[in-house]
Amino acid sequence: MLGIGLDVVHLPSFAEQLADAASAFATATFTPSELASVVAAGPRRTASLAGRFAAKEAFVKAWSTARRGHPPALAALDLREVEVVLDGWGRPALLLHGAVAGALTDLAEDATLDLHLSLSHDGPTAVAVVVLERSPAC
């Protein structure tokens, strides 16, 4: 294991941020696919997006843990390059794009990098855990 990250999001505060008409938060944070994959409106949409946001933040924490003692790999991070996708059974996973995907390769060291994601929602909270693991290349 190279790193682990955990993030918790307070749903009422997150809902306020999403509802702010002057904010570009949603489009600056989520891919078009992520925005299209959630329920159109209401509390379930908020919880789904909050879980995805927590996953992105948890990934950044896991990546930072894996780079302990080294400067950040990127000067700036576009959270849309960290995408939460669902498989055919609704299980979440992370798909990395662009500069994030390229910068993460320095941790591979001729091995395979695996990202493990768990999401949960309960009451006014969404939470995500990300584990970054290196396994021998086959």
N, C-alpha and C positions, 0 to 999 in steps of 0.2 A: 504494500500500500504506500502510495506517495503522499496522498493528502486526503483530508476529509473536511467537508464544509457543511454548516447547518445555517439555515435562515428561517426566521419567523416573521410573518406579516400580519398586522392587525387589520382585519377586513374593513371595519368602519372608516379608518383613516385612509386606507387604500381606495375605498369607494369614493371618498371625497376627491382624491387626486384624479381618479378616472373621470369624475363628473365635471371637473373644471374645464369649461368650454375654452378658456384662454390657454390651456396647456396642451402641448403636443406630446405629453408623456406616453400615451399608448402607442402612437405611431413611431416614436423615437425609441421605444423599448421592445416592442413585439414585432415579429415578422407578419406580413400579410396573411400567411398561412396560420399562424398562431391566433390572430384576431378572428379569422374566418372559422376556426375549429371550435370556438367556444359558443355557448348558448347566447342568443342575440342580446338579451337584456336581463337585468335583475340580479338578485343575490347569487345565483349560480354562476353567472358570467363573472361577477366580481371575484368569487371564490376561485374559479378556474384561472383567471388571469393572475390573481394573487399567488396561487400555487406556482404558476410559471415564473413569475417574478422572483419568488423565493428560490426556485431552482437555479435561476441565472446567478443570483447573489451567492448561493451555496457553492456553485461551480467556481466563482471567482475566489471564494475563501479556500476551497480545496486546492486550486491552482496556486494560490499564494502560499499555502502551507507547503506544497511540494517545492516551492522555490525559496524556502527559508534560507537566509544568508546571501541571497542574490537580489539584484534590483528587479522591479517589474519587467516582464518581457515586452510589454507595450506601454507607450506613453499615455495612450488613451484607449478605451475599450468601448466598442459599439455593442451594446447588449443584444442587438438583433443578430449578431454573429453567433450567439449562443441560443439555439432554438430548441424548444421542447416539442417533441413529436410523439405521437401515439402509435403503437403497433395495431394490428387488426383486432386485438382484444382490449384495447384501451390502456395498455401499459405504457407509462411514460419512459422516454429516453432522451438523451441530449444529442443534438446534431450540431457540430461546429462548422463554421464557415469562415472564409476570408482570412484576415490577419490573425484572428484567434486560432483557427485551425493550423495555420502556418507556424505561429509562435509556440504552440504546444509541442511541436515535434522535437524540440530540444530536450524534452524529458524522456523521449522514447529510448534513446541509447540502444539502437538495434533490437528493440523489443516492441511489443504491441501495447498501446495505451487503451485501457478500458475505463469508461465512465459508468458508474452505477448511480441511479437516481431513485429516490423514494419521495413521494408527495403525500400529504395528508391535509385534511380540512376538518376542523371541529369547532363548533360555536363561532366565535369571532376571530378565529385564527387559521391561517394556512402555514404549513411548514414544509420544508424540503431538506433532504440530506443528499449530498453528493460525495461519492468516494471515487478517487482517482487512483487507478491501479496500473502497475506495469507488469506485464506477463511476457515470458520468453516468446520471441517470434517463432512461428512454425516453419 
